[in-house]
Amino acid sequence: MPDGQRIAVQLFYLSGLTYAQTASQLGIEVGAVRTRLHKARGSLRRQLRAIGKEEGMTEDTATQGARREYTCSFCGKENAEVERMIAGPDGVAICNECVDLCNEIIDEAVPAPAKG
């Protein structure tokens, strides 16, 4: 993911800044922040979809119409083993523990924005 998108994700989603605050920190317009976040979500969606295909994730027709059971595409844990599961398209899912790990990786990779 390009640095501009990654930093926008970190400020908006991880630091909890508003669109306006994120724009101010980055020195860009609010519309540009929204665009970067939109592109970042699309990038993550494509990456999760690709990982799901590599892992052989398929749609389980037996659970259609009922609460769907998911397996995290990253660690392999099931719904009952984690606090929360986020389901994406095509059977790709990520658990809260893997989201936390991803956030730690992003925090290490992206320098903190200058406060001013």
N, C-alpha and C positions, 0 to 999 in steps of 0.2 A: 504494500500500500504506500503511495507517495507520502512524503513527510507532511505536506500541507493537510492531507486528509487525516493522517494519523494524529497530528497535533490537534486538529479540530475535534476529533473523536475524544481525545483525552480531556480537553477543556470542557466540552459540552457534557459528555456522558460520565466521565470519571470524576471531574472536579465539580460538576453540577452547575456550571455557569449557564446563564441564559444565552440566547442567540446574540443579543446585543453585547453582552459582556465578552463572549467569545470573539465576536467581530472586533471589538475594541482591543483585546489582547493581541490579535493577529494583524491589526491594522488594515482590515478589509471590510467590505460591506456585509450586512446581515444576509443578503441574498447569496453572496459568495460562500458564507458559512453553511447555509442550507444546501447549496450545491455540493460542497465538499462532503457534508454528512451523507447526502443522498448517494453520491458516488462511492463513499466508503462502505455504506450498507450493501450496495450492489456488489462491490468487490468481495466483501465477506460472504455474502449469499452464494456467489459463484464458487468461492473457495470451499465452503461447507458442502455445496452440492457435489463438487469434484471429489472431496474426501469421502462422502457418502457412497458415491459410485465405486471408488477404489475399494471401499470396505464391503461392498456387496449389499448395501442397505436396499431393501425392497419394501414395498407397501404391504402391510399385513391386512388382507381383506377380512379376516375373521373379526377384527376389532372395529370395523367401520360402523358408525352410528353409536358406538359406545365410547367411553373414555379410553383414549388410545394410550397404549403403553409404548414408551420410547426407550431406546438405548442410546446413551451418549455416543456420538460419532467419534469422540476423541479418546475417552477412557473406558468405554464399554459398560459403565454402570447403568442400571435401570432406574425408572422413576422412584421405586420404593427405597433405593439406596442413597438418594440425594434429596436435598431440600426443594429444589426446583429444576424443571427441565424446560428448555426453550426449544420448541419444534420449528423447523424450517421446512421448506418445500422438499418434496421427493423423499420423505422419511429421514432427512438429516436433522439431528438434534444435538444440543449442547447442554450440559448440566451446569449448575451454579458454581461448582468447584472448578470446572475447566474455564468458565468465564473469569473467575477470580485469578486463576493462573495466567490467563491471557492478559488480564489487566496488569499483573505484576511484570510480565514480559514487556508490555508497552511502556510501563513506568520506567523500566531500566533502559529501554531503547530510545526514549524521547526525553530530551532535556527539559527540565521544568521551565515554563515561560517566565520571562523577566517581569517582575512586579513593578509597577511604576505608576 
